[in-house]
Amino acid sequence: MNLVNHTSVSLRFSTGLLPRRRSLPLGRRVLLSRSSSLSFPAHEVKHRRELEAAIGIVERACRICVDVQSSVRSSEAASVEKTDSTPVTIADFGVQAFVSFELAQAFPAIPLVAEEDSGFLRANNLVDSVVGVVADKSSSDKPLTRAQVLEAIDRGGKNAIVYENKPATYWILDPIDGTKGFRKGSGALYVVGLALVVEGEIVLGVMGCPNWDDSESFQSITGVSNGLSRVGIVMAAHIGCGTWRRRFQDGLQSESAEPSDHVWSRCLVDKCLLASQARFCITDSATWESLPLSPFFSTTTDAVDNGSGRSVVLLKACCGSLSRYIMVALGIASVFILLAKPRISTKVWDHAVGLICVHEAGGKVTDWAGAELNLAEDGVERRILYPAVGVLATSGKIHNQIVEMISILAVV
C-alpha cells in the first residue's frame, strides 16, 4: 500500500497545514539518517520510510521536552491542570503540535489520533507559550505561526476525524505519557510515544524516554543492565522485525556523538516460565490488593526473595503506562497489569505503541480475559479501548497462567 496516498477517513481540518513537501534542512537530514541505521533486513521492513521518520520525529520531540523541563519548570505557565485533574504541561501541547506538523509534511494523507486539542490552551491563554517552545523546532524554513501551531494540535484532537466503519490507517500519538513524572523532574520517567496503524493493524511504534536510567532505577532491584546510564532511550519496533533500542540523541550533539551511541541493540522479554517467579509492575494509582492476583501472591521489592512461591517482585513505581511497557520489552519486568477504572476511559494512545514494542520483543498484550485489544471498537474516532476489566502485558510464556488465575477469581 502507498501510505502517502491512502486514507479511509473524512478530515475536518483545513489544508493550510499541508504545503508541498520539501527537503529537510541539513542538520535534520543528518539526524534522521543516523537515527535510521536499524539492523532490519531491507526487504522485511515494509514501512521503512515511516519508521525512519517516526524515530527522528520522536527524538526531536523529546528534545522539546528536555528544553522545556530545564528552562521553565518553575514558571506558572509551565504546568497547569486540565479539568479532569490530570497534570498537563506546555511541553505536552508543544510536542503534539510539533509531531503533528512534521507528520503532515511527510505523510499528508495519513491522519492523526492524539491526546490534546487546542480548546484548553485557548481558554487558559496559553497559546503563545506553546508557540514559543515549538515555533523554531520544525523542519519548516520559517518559524511556525500561531495559526499553524493551533491547527497542528487540532489535527489530532477530538472531532478532527470521522472514521468509516472499516479498517483504517492513522498515526497514534501520546505527546507525553507520564506528565506527573515530567512535572516531578528528578529522574521521574515520561515517554513520547508514536505508533502507526495500517488497515487496522499496528505496524510500527517508537518510544522516547529522555531520562531513562538503567544503572540505578532498575538495576538495584533486578540486576538488569544494558550498559546505558542516564542517557535516555529510544525504542523502535516494526511488525515482523523485532523491537530495538539505542541511546537517546538530543539532536544538538548528534554530529559529535560517538559511533557506539547510534548502535541499535535487540530487545527481548525475560524468560520467566512461572507466574510465581515473575517481576510485576503496576500503575501509580493501583495497589496490589486491588488486583486479582493478590490472593495468590504477596509482594516483595527484594529480588533475592523472588522464587519463594508466595512472594512476587513488585518493581518500583514509575509514571505512566508506556514506561512500564518499556520495562516489559526490555526484560526488566515480566508483567504489567492495569485495572481499567469504571468511569475513566482507557485511551488508545496509552497502549498502542507499547503493544507493538512488547509483542515484537516476544511478549503478549491482551485484556484480562485473554482477548486482543481491539483498536476499532471505537468505530467513530478510534480514541478509546474497551478491554475486559483491564490490560495485561507479559513476557509471553506466563500469559495464559495469569489469565487463568484471573478467570478463577472471576468465577468465585
C-alpha positions as a Markdown table, in Angstrom:
| # | Residue | x | y | z |
|---|---|---|---|---|
| 1 | Met | 0.0 | 0.0 | 0.0 |
| 2 | Asn | 1.1 | 3.5 | -0.7 |
| 3 | Leu | 0.5 | 5.2 | 2.6 |
| 4 | Val | 1.3 | 8.6 | 1.3 |
| 5 | Asn | -1.8 | 8.5 | -1.0 |
| 6 | His | -4.1 | 6.4 | 1.1 |
| 7 | Thr | -6.6 | 7.1 | 3.8 |
| 8 | Ser | -10.1 | 5.8 | 4.7 |
| 9 | Val | -11.4 | 8.7 | 6.8 |
| 10 | Ser | -13.0 | 12.1 | 6.4 |
| 11 | Leu | -10.9 | 15.0 | 7.6 |
| 12 | Arg | -12.4 | 18.1 | 9.3 |
| 13 | Phe | -9.4 | 20.3 | 9.2 |
| 14 | Ser | -8.2 | 22.7 | 6.5 |
| 15 | Thr | -5.4 | 22.1 | 4.2 |
| 16 | Gly | -3.3 | 25.0 | 5.3 |
| 17 | Leu | -1.1 | 22.7 | 7.3 |
| 18 | Leu | -0.1 | 20.6 | 4.3 |
| 19 | Pro | 2.1 | 22.5 | 1.9 |
| 20 | Arg | 4.2 | 20.8 | -0.7 |
| 21 | Arg | 6.8 | 18.5 | 0.8 |
| 22 | Arg | 10.3 | 19.8 | 0.7 |
| 23 | Ser | 13.7 | 18.6 | 1.7 |
| 24 | Leu | 14.7 | 18.9 | 5.4 |
| 25 | Pro | 17.5 | 21.2 | 6.5 |
| 26 | Leu | 20.9 | 19.6 | 6.5 |
| 27 | Gly | 21.0 | 19.2 | 10.3 |
| 28 | Arg | 17.6 | 17.4 | 10.3 |
| 29 | Arg | 18.7 | 15.1 | 7.5 |
| 30 | Val | 21.8 | 14.1 | 9.3 |
| 31 | Leu | 19.8 | 13.3 | 12.4 |
| 32 | Leu | 17.2 | 11.3 | 10.6 |
| 33 | Ser | 19.9 | 9.4 | 8.7 |
| 34 | Arg | 21.8 | 8.3 | 11.8 |
| 35 | Ser | 18.5 | 7.6 | 13.6 |
| 36 | Ser | 17.5 | 5.1 | 10.9 |
| 37 | Ser | 20.5 | 2.8 | 10.9 |
| 38 | Leu | 18.4 | -0.1 | 12.1 |
| 39 | Ser | 19.5 | -3.7 | 11.8 |
| 40 | Phe | 16.5 | -4.7 | 9.9 |
| 41 | Pro | 16.9 | -6.5 | 6.6 |
| 42 | Ala | 15.6 | -4.0 | 4.0 |
| 43 | His | 13.2 | -6.5 | 2.3 |
| 44 | Glu | 11.5 | -7.2 | 5.7 |
| 45 | Val | 10.8 | -3.5 | 6.6 |
| 46 | Lys | 7.7 | -2.7 | 4.6 |
| 47 | His | 7.2 | 0.6 | 6.3 |
| 48 | Arg | 10.9 | 1.7 | 6.5 |
| 49 | Arg | 10.2 | 5.3 | 5.4 |
| 50 | Glu | 7.5 | 5.8 | 8.0 |
| 51 | Leu | 9.7 | 4.1 | 10.7 |
| 52 | Glu | 12.7 | 6.3 | 10.0 |
| 53 | Ala | 10.6 | 9.4 | 10.1 |
| 54 | Ala | 9.0 | 8.4 | 13.3 |
| 55 | Ile | 12.3 | 7.8 | 15.0 |
| 56 | Gly | 13.6 | 11.2 | 14.0 |
| 57 | Ile | 10.4 | 13.0 | 14.9 |
| 58 | Val | 10.1 | 11.3 | 18.3 |
| 59 | Glu | 13.7 | 12.1 | 19.2 |
| 60 | Arg | 13.3 | 15.7 | 18.3 |
| 61 | Ala | 10.0 | 15.8 | 20.3 |
| 62 | Cys | 11.9 | 14.5 | 23.3 |
| 63 | Arg | 14.4 | 17.4 | 22.9 |
| 64 | Ile | 11.5 | 19.8 | 23.2 |
| 65 | Cys | 10.5 | 18.1 | 26.5 |
| 66 | Val | 14.1 | 18.3 | 27.8 |
| 67 | Asp | 14.3 | 22.0 | 26.9 |
| 68 | Val | 11.0 | 22.9 | 28.4 |
| 69 | Gln | 11.7 | 20.9 | 31.6 |
| 70 | Ser | 15.0 | 22.6 | 32.1 |
| 71 | Ser | 14.0 | 26.1 | 31.3 |
| 72 | Val | 10.5 | 26.8 | 32.6 |
| 73 | Arg | 9.9 | 24.2 | 35.3 |
| 74 | Ser | 9.3 | 26.9 | 37.9 |
| 75 | Ser | 7.2 | 29.1 | 35.6 |
| 76 | Glu | 3.5 | 29.4 | 36.3 |
| 77 | Ala | 2.9 | 28.8 | 32.6 |
| 78 | Ala | 5.0 | 25.7 | 32.6 |
| 79 | Ser | 2.3 | 23.5 | 34.1 |
| 80 | Val | -1.4 | 23.8 | 34.5 |
| 81 | Glu | -4.3 | 21.5 | 35.4 |
| 82 | Lys | -6.9 | 20.1 | 32.9 |
| 83 | Thr | -10.5 | 19.9 | 34.1 |
| 84 | Asp | -10.1 | 16.1 | 34.8 |
| 85 | Ser | -7.3 | 16.9 | 37.2 |
| 86 | Thr | -4.7 | 15.3 | 35.0 |
| 87 | Pro | -1.4 | 17.3 | 35.1 |
| 88 | Val | -0.5 | 18.7 | 31.7 |
| 89 | Thr | 2.3 | 20.9 | 30.6 |
| 90 | Ile | 3.2 | 23.3 | 27.8 |
| 91 | Ala | 5.5 | 20.6 | 26.6 |
| 92 | Asp | 2.6 | 18.2 | 26.2 |
| 93 | Phe | 0.8 | 20.6 | 23.7 |
| 94 | Gly | 4.1 | 21.6 | 22.1 |
| 95 | Val | 5.1 | 18.0 | 21.4 |
| 96 | Gln | 1.7 | 17.3 | 19.8 |
| 97 | Ala | 1.9 | 20.4 | 17.7 |
| 98 | Phe | 5.5 | 19.5 | 16.5 |
| 99 | Val | 4.8 | 15.9 | 15.8 |
| 100 | Ser | 1.5 | 16.6 | 14.1 |
| 101 | Phe | 3.1 | 19.3 | 11.8 |
| 102 | Glu | 6.1 | 17.0 | 10.9 |
| 103 | Leu | 3.9 | 14.0 | 10.1 |
| 104 | Ala | 1.6 | 16.3 | 8.0 |
| 105 | Gln | 4.6 | 17.4 | 6.0 |
| 106 | Ala | 5.9 | 13.9 | 5.4 |
| 107 | Phe | 2.7 | 11.9 | 5.1 |
| 108 | Pro | -0.1 | 14.3 | 4.4 |
| 109 | Ala | -2.8 | 11.7 | 3.7 |
| 110 | Ile | -2.4 | 9.8 | 7.0 |
| 111 | Pro | -4.4 | 11.4 | 9.8 |
| 112 | Leu | -3.5 | 11.5 | 13.5 |
| 113 | Val | -5.2 | 10.4 | 16.7 |
| 114 | Ala | -3.7 | 12.2 | 19.6 |
| 115 | Glu | -4.5 | 13.3 | 23.2 |
| 116 | Glu | -4.9 | 17.0 | 23.2 |
| 117 | Asp | -6.9 | 19.8 | 21.4 |
| 118 | Ser | -6.4 | 23.5 | 21.4 |
| 119 | Gly | -9.5 | 24.4 | 23.3 |
| 120 | Phe | -7.8 | 24.1 | 26.6 |
| 121 | Leu | -4.9 | 26.4 | 25.5 |
| 122 | Arg | -7.3 | 29.0 | 24.1 |
| 123 | Ala | -9.4 | 29.0 | 27.3 |
| 124 | Asn | -6.3 | 29.5 | 29.5 |
| 125 | Asn | -4.4 | 32.0 | 27.4 |
| 126 | Leu | -1.5 | 29.6 | 26.9 |
| 127 | Val | -1.3 | 29.6 | 23.1 |
| 128 | Asp | 1.6 | 31.9 | 22.9 |
| 129 | Ser | 3.5 | 29.8 | 25.5 |
| 130 | Val | 3.2 | 26.8 | 23.3 |
| 131 | Val | 4.1 | 28.7 | 20.1 |
| 132 | Gly | 7.2 | 29.9 | 21.9 |
| 133 | Val | 8.6 | 26.5 | 22.6 |
| 134 | Val | 7.8 | 24.9 | 19.2 |
| 135 | Ala | 7.8 | 27.6 | 16.6 |
| 136 | Asp | 11.5 | 27.2 | 15.6 |
| 137 | Lys | 11.8 | 23.4 | 16.1 |
| 138 | Ser | 10.1 | 22.2 | 13.0 |
| 139 | Ser | 11.6 | 21.4 | 9.6 |
| 140 | Ser | 9.9 | 24.4 | 8.1 |
| 141 | Asp | 12.1 | 27.1 | 6.6 |
| 142 | Lys | 10.2 | 29.7 | 8.7 |
| 143 | Pro | 9.1 | 29.7 | 12.3 |
| 144 | Leu | 5.6 | 28.2 | 12.8 |
| 145 | Thr | 2.8 | 30.7 | 13.2 |
| 146 | Arg | 0.2 | 30.8 | 15.9 |
| 147 | Ala | -2.4 | 29.5 | 13.4 |
| 148 | Gln | -0.2 | 26.7 | 12.2 |
| 149 | Val | 0.5 | 25.5 | 15.8 |
| 150 | Leu | -3.2 | 25.5 | 16.7 |
| 151 | Glu | -4.1 | 23.7 | 13.5 |
| 152 | Ala | -1.4 | 21.1 | 14.1 |
| 153 | Ile | -2.7 | 20.4 | 17.6 |
| 154 | Asp | -6.3 | 20.2 | 16.5 |
| 155 | Arg | -5.4 | 17.9 | 13.6 |
| 156 | Gly | -5.0 | 15.1 | 16.2 |
| 157 | Gly | -7.7 | 16.2 | 18.6 |
| 158 | Lys | -11.2 | 15.0 | 19.3 |
| 159 | Asn | -13.7 | 15.6 | 16.5 |
| 160 | Ala | -10.9 | 16.1 | 13.9 |
| 161 | Ile | -11.6 | 12.8 | 12.1 |
| 162 | Val | -14.7 | 10.7 | 11.3 |
| 163 | Tyr | -13.8 | 7.1 | 10.5 |
| 164 | Glu | -15.8 | 4.8 | 8.4 |
| 165 | Asn | -16.8 | 1.5 | 9.9 |
| 166 | Lys | -13.9 | -0.4 | 8.4 |
| 167 | Pro | -10.1 | -0.9 | 9.0 |
| 168 | Ala | -8.3 | 2.5 | 8.8 |
| 169 | Thr | -4.8 | 3.9 | 8.5 |
| 170 | Tyr | -3.7 | 6.5 | 11.0 |
| 171 | Trp | -0.9 | 7.6 | 13.5 |
| 172 | Ile | -1.5 | 7.4 | 17.2 |
| 173 | Leu | 0.4 | 9.8 | 19.4 |
| 174 | Asp | 0.8 | 10.2 | 23.2 |
| 175 | Pro | 2.7 | 13.5 | 23.4 |
| 176 | Ile | 3.8 | 12.9 | 27.0 |
| 177 | Asp | 2.8 | 9.8 | 28.8 |
| 178 | Gly | 3.6 | 10.4 | 32.5 |
| 179 | Thr | 3.0 | 14.1 | 32.8 |
| 180 | Lys | 3.2 | 13.6 | 36.5 |
| 181 | Gly | 6.8 | 12.4 | 36.1 |
| 182 | Phe | 7.5 | 15.3 | 33.8 |
| 183 | Arg | 6.4 | 17.7 | 36.4 |
| 184 | Lys | 8.4 | 16.0 | 39.2 |
| 185 | Gly | 11.7 | 16.1 | 37.4 |
| 186 | Ser | 14.4 | 14.5 | 39.5 |
| 187 | Gly | 14.7 | 11.5 | 37.2 |
| 188 | Ala | 11.0 | 10.6 | 37.2 |
| 189 | Leu | 10.1 | 8.9 | 33.9 |
| 190 | Tyr | 8.0 | 10.2 | 31.0 |
| 191 | Val | 7.7 | 8.9 | 27.4 |
| 192 | Val | 6.8 | 10.3 | 24.0 |
| 193 | Gly | 5.0 | 7.5 | 22.1 |
| 194 | Leu | 4.1 | 7.2 | 18.4 |
| 195 | Ala | 2.5 | 4.3 | 16.5 |
| 196 | Leu | 1.3 | 3.7 | 13.0 |
| 197 | Val | -1.8 | 1.7 | 12.3 |
| 198 | Val | -2.3 | 0.4 | 8.7 |
| 199 | Glu | -5.7 | -1.1 | 7.8 |
| 200 | Gly | -6.5 | -1.7 | 11.5 |
| 201 | Glu | -3.1 | -3.3 | 12.4 |
| 202 | Ile | -0.3 | -1.6 | 14.4 |
| 203 | Val | 2.7 | -1.9 | 12.1 |
| 204 | Leu | 5.3 | 0.2 | 13.9 |
| 205 | Gly | 6.0 | 2.1 | 17.0 |
| 206 | Val | 8.6 | 4.4 | 18.5 |
| 207 | Met | 9.0 | 5.5 | 22.2 |
| 208 | Gly | 11.4 | 8.0 | 23.5 |
| 209 | Cys | 12.3 | 8.4 | 27.2 |
| 210 | Pro | 14.9 | 11.1 | 27.6 |
| 211 | Asn | 15.8 | 10.4 | 31.3 |
| 212 | Trp | 15.8 | 6.6 | 31.3 |
| 213 | Asp | 18.4 | 5.3 | 33.7 |
| 214 | Asp | 19.4 | 1.6 | 33.6 |
| 215 | Ser | 22.1 | 1.9 | 36.2 |
| 216 | Glu | 20.2 | 2.9 | 39.3 |
| 217 | Ser | 16.4 | 2.9 | 38.8 |
| 218 | Phe | 16.1 | -0.7 | 38.0 |
| 219 | Gln | 19.4 | -2.5 | 38.3 |
| 220 | Ser | 19.3 | -2.2 | 42.1 |
| 221 | Ile | 16.1 | -4.4 | 42.0 |
| 222 | Thr | 16.6 | -6.7 | 39.1 |
| 223 | Gly | 20.4 | -6.8 | 38.4 |
| 224 | Val | 19.5 | -6.0 | 34.8 |
| 225 | Ser | 21.7 | -3.5 | 33.0 |
| 226 | Asn | 22.3 | -2.9 | 29.3 |
| 227 | Gly | 25.2 | -0.6 | 29.7 |
| 228 | Leu | 23.4 | 2.7 | 29.2 |
| 229 | Ser | 23.3 | 5.0 | 32.2 |
| 230 | Arg | 21.4 | 8.3 | 32.5 |
| 231 | Val | 21.4 | 8.9 | 28.8 |
| 232 | Gly | 17.8 | 8.1 | 27.9 |
| 233 | Ile | 16.4 | 5.6 | 25.5 |
| 234 | Val | 14.7 | 5.3 | 22.1 |
| 235 | Met | 12.8 | 2.1 | 21.4 |
| 236 | Ala | 11.5 | 1.2 | 17.9 |
| 237 | Ala | 9.5 | -1.8 | 16.7 |
| 238 | His | 8.3 | -2.8 | 13.3 |
| 239 | Ile | 6.0 | -5.7 | 12.6 |
| 240 | Gly | 7.9 | -8.9 | 11.9 |
| 241 | Cys | 11.3 | -7.2 | 12.6 |
| 242 | Gly | 11.5 | -7.2 | 16.4 |
| 243 | Thr | 12.0 | -4.4 | 18.9 |
| 244 | Trp | 15.2 | -2.4 | 19.2 |
| 245 | Arg | 16.7 | 0.2 | 21.4 |
| 246 | Arg | 19.6 | 2.7 | 21.4 |
| 247 | Arg | 20.7 | 5.8 | 23.3 |
| 248 | Phe | 18.6 | 8.9 | 23.1 |
| 249 | Gln | 20.3 | 11.5 | 20.9 |
| 250 | Asp | 19.4 | 15.1 | 21.9 |
| 251 | Gly | 19.7 | 16.4 | 18.4 |
| 252 | Leu | 22.2 | 19.0 | 19.3 |
| 253 | Gln | 25.1 | 16.6 | 19.9 |
| 254 | Ser | 24.3 | 14.1 | 17.2 |
| 255 | Glu | 27.0 | 15.3 | 14.9 |
| 256 | Ser | 29.7 | 14.8 | 17.5 |
| 257 | Ala | 28.4 | 11.7 | 19.3 |
| 258 | Glu | 30.4 | 8.5 | 19.5 |
| 259 | Pro | 29.6 | 5.9 | 16.8 |
| 260 | Ser | 28.5 | 3.5 | 19.6 |
| 261 | Asp | 25.8 | 5.9 | 20.6 |
| 262 | His | 24.0 | 5.2 | 17.3 |
| 263 | Val | 24.1 | 1.4 | 17.7 |
| 264 | Trp | 20.8 | -0.4 | 18.0 |
| 265 | Ser | 20.5 | -3.5 | 20.2 |
| 266 | Arg | 17.7 | -6.1 | 20.1 |
| 267 | Cys | 15.1 | -6.0 | 22.9 |
| 268 | Leu | 13.8 | -9.3 | 24.3 |
| 269 | Val | 11.4 | -10.1 | 27.0 |
| 270 | Asp | 12.5 | -12.1 | 30.0 |
| 271 | Lys | 12.4 | -16.0 | 30.1 |
| 272 | Cys | 10.1 | -16.3 | 33.1 |
| 273 | Leu | 8.2 | -19.6 | 33.0 |
| 274 | Leu | 6.2 | -19.4 | 36.2 |
| 275 | Ala | 4.0 | -16.6 | 37.4 |
| 276 | Ser | 5.3 | -17.1 | 40.9 |
| 277 | Gln | 8.8 | -16.1 | 39.7 |
| 278 | Ala | 7.6 | -13.0 | 37.8 |
| 279 | Arg | 8.6 | -9.4 | 38.3 |
| 280 | Phe | 5.5 | -7.2 | 38.3 |
| 281 | Cys | 4.8 | -3.5 | 37.7 |
| 282 | Ile | 1.5 | -1.8 | 38.2 |
| 283 | Thr | 0.2 | 1.8 | 37.8 |
| 284 | Asp | 1.0 | 4.5 | 40.3 |
| 285 | Ser | -2.6 | 4.7 | 41.5 |
| 286 | Ala | -3.1 | 0.9 | 41.9 |
| 287 | Thr | -2.4 | -1.2 | 44.9 |
| 288 | Trp | -1.5 | -4.9 | 44.8 |
| 289 | Glu | -4.6 | -5.6 | 47.0 |
| 290 | Ser | -6.9 | -4.1 | 44.3 |
| 291 | Leu | -5.6 | -6.6 | 41.7 |
| 292 | Pro | -6.9 | -10.1 | 41.1 |
| 293 | Leu | -3.6 | -11.8 | 41.8 |
| 294 | Ser | -3.3 | -10.6 | 45.4 |
| 295 | Pro | -5.0 | -13.8 | 46.8 |
| 296 | Phe | -2.3 | -15.9 | 45.1 |
| 297 | Phe | 0.8 | -13.9 | 45.9 |
| 298 | Ser | 2.1 | -11.4 | 48.3 |
| 299 | Thr | 4.8 | -9.0 | 47.0 |
| 300 | Thr | 8.3 | -8.0 | 47.8 |
| 301 | Thr | 10.7 | -5.4 | 46.5 |
| 302 | Asp | 13.6 | -7.7 | 47.2 |
| 303 | Ala | 14.6 | -9.6 | 44.0 |
| 304 | Val | 16.6 | -12.1 | 46.1 |
| 305 | Asp | 13.3 | -13.2 | 47.8 |
| 306 | Asn | 11.8 | -14.0 | 44.4 |
| 307 | Gly | 11.1 | -17.6 | 43.8 |
| 308 | Ser | 9.7 | -18.5 | 47.2 |
| 309 | Gly | 6.4 | -19.3 | 45.5 |
| 310 | Arg | 4.4 | -16.9 | 47.6 |
| 311 | Ser | 6.0 | -13.6 | 47.0 |
| 312 | Val | 6.5 | -11.9 | 43.6 |
| 313 | Val | 8.7 | -9.0 | 43.0 |
| 314 | Leu | 6.9 | -5.7 | 42.6 |
| 315 | Leu | 9.2 | -3.2 | 40.9 |
| 316 | Lys | 9.5 | 0.4 | 41.9 |
| 317 | Ala | 6.8 | 2.7 | 40.6 |
| 318 | Cys | 7.4 | 4.9 | 37.6 |
| 319 | Cys | 5.0 | 7.3 | 35.9 |
| 320 | Gly | 2.7 | 6.5 | 33.0 |
| 321 | Ser | 1.8 | 3.3 | 31.2 |
| 322 | Leu | 4.4 | 3.5 | 28.4 |
| 323 | Ser | 7.4 | 3.3 | 30.7 |
| 324 | Arg | 6.0 | 0.1 | 32.0 |
| 325 | Tyr | 5.7 | -1.3 | 28.5 |
| 326 | Ile | 9.4 | -0.4 | 28.0 |
| 327 | Met | 10.2 | -2.4 | 31.2 |
| 328 | Val | 8.4 | -5.5 | 29.8 |
| 329 | Ala | 10.0 | -5.2 | 26.4 |
| 330 | Leu | 13.5 | -4.9 | 27.9 |
| 331 | Gly | 13.0 | -7.9 | 30.1 |
| 332 | Ile | 13.2 | -5.8 | 33.3 |
| 333 | Ala | 9.6 | -6.6 | 34.2 |
| 334 | Ser | 7.7 | -9.9 | 33.4 |
| 335 | Val | 4.2 | -8.4 | 33.8 |
| 336 | Phe | 2.5 | -5.1 | 33.6 |
| 337 | Ile | -1.1 | -5.4 | 34.8 |
| 338 | Leu | -3.6 | -2.5 | 34.7 |
| 339 | Leu | -7.1 | -2.3 | 36.1 |
| 340 | Ala | -9.4 | -0.3 | 33.9 |
| 341 | Lys | -11.3 | 2.2 | 36.0 |
| 342 | Pro | -15.1 | 2.1 | 35.6 |
| 343 | Arg | -15.7 | 5.8 | 34.9 |
| 344 | Ile | -12.4 | 6.6 | 33.2 |
| 345 | Ser | -11.9 | 5.6 | 29.5 |
| 346 | Thr | -8.9 | 3.5 | 28.5 |
| 347 | Lys | -7.3 | 5.7 | 25.9 |
| 348 | Val | -5.7 | 4.1 | 22.8 |
| 349 | Trp | -2.5 | 6.3 | 22.9 |
| 350 | Asp | -1.7 | 4.9 | 26.4 |
| 351 | His | -1.2 | 1.5 | 24.9 |
| 352 | Ala | -0.8 | 1.3 | 21.1 |
| 353 | Val | 2.9 | 1.8 | 20.8 |
| 354 | Gly | 3.6 | -0.3 | 24.0 |
| 355 | Leu | 1.6 | -3.1 | 22.5 |
| 356 | Ile | 3.8 | -3.5 | 19.4 |
| 357 | Cys | 7.0 | -3.0 | 21.3 |
| 358 | Val | 6.2 | -5.8 | 23.7 |
| 359 | His | 4.8 | -8.0 | 21.0 |
| 360 | Glu | 7.9 | -7.7 | 18.8 |
| 361 | Ala | 10.1 | -8.3 | 21.8 |
| 362 | Gly | 8.5 | -11.7 | 22.2 |
| 363 | Gly | 5.7 | -10.8 | 24.7 |
| 364 | Lys | 2.0 | -10.6 | 24.7 |
| 365 | Val | -0.7 | -8.0 | 25.4 |
| 366 | Thr | -4.4 | -8.7 | 25.9 |
| 367 | Asp | -7.3 | -7.8 | 28.1 |
| 368 | Trp | -7.8 | -9.7 | 31.4 |
| 369 | Ala | -9.9 | -12.3 | 29.5 |
| 370 | Gly | -7.1 | -13.0 | 27.1 |
| 371 | Ala | -8.7 | -11.3 | 24.1 |
| 372 | Glu | -6.6 | -9.0 | 21.9 |
| 373 | Leu | -7.2 | -5.3 | 22.3 |
| 374 | Asn | -9.5 | -4.0 | 19.5 |
| 375 | Leu | -8.4 | -0.7 | 18.1 |
| 376 | Ala | -11.5 | -0.3 | 16.0 |
| 377 | Glu | -14.1 | -0.9 | 18.8 |
| 378 | Asp | -14.4 | 2.9 | 19.0 |
| 379 | Gly | -15.8 | 2.9 | 15.5 |
| 380 | Val | -16.1 | 6.7 | 15.1 |
| 381 | Glu | -12.9 | 8.2 | 16.4 |
| 382 | Arg | -10.5 | 5.3 | 17.3 |
| 383 | Arg | -9.7 | 7.0 | 20.6 |
| 384 | Ile | -11.0 | 4.6 | 23.2 |
| 385 | Leu | -10.2 | 0.9 | 24.1 |
| 386 | Tyr | -12.7 | -1.3 | 25.8 |
| 387 | Pro | -10.7 | -4.1 | 27.5 |
| 388 | Ala | -12.4 | -6.7 | 29.6 |
| 389 | Val | -11.7 | -5.4 | 33.1 |
| 390 | Gly | -8.1 | -4.4 | 32.4 |
| 391 | Val | -5.0 | -4.7 | 30.3 |
| 392 | Leu | -2.3 | -7.4 | 30.7 |
| 393 | Ala | 1.2 | -7.2 | 29.2 |
| 394 | Thr | 3.6 | -10.1 | 29.9 |
| 395 | Ser | 6.7 | -11.7 | 28.6 |
| 396 | Gly | 4.5 | -14.3 | 26.9 |
| 397 | Lys | 5.1 | -17.7 | 28.4 |
| 398 | Ile | 3.3 | -16.9 | 31.7 |
| 399 | His | 0.5 | -15.0 | 30.0 |
| 400 | Asn | -2.0 | -17.9 | 30.0 |
| 401 | Gln | -1.2 | -18.8 | 33.6 |
| 402 | Ile | -2.1 | -15.3 | 34.7 |
| 403 | Val | -5.3 | -15.1 | 32.6 |
| 404 | Glu | -6.3 | -18.4 | 34.1 |
| 405 | Met | -5.7 | -17.1 | 37.7 |
| 406 | Ile | -7.8 | -14.1 | 36.9 |
| 407 | Ser | -10.6 | -16.2 | 35.5 |
| 408 | Ile | -10.7 | -18.5 | 38.6 |
| 409 | Leu | -11.3 | -15.5 | 40.8 |
| 410 | Ala | -13.9 | -14.1 | 38.4 |
| 411 | Val | -15.9 | -17.4 | 38.7 |
| 412 | Val | -15.6 | -17.4 | 42.5 |
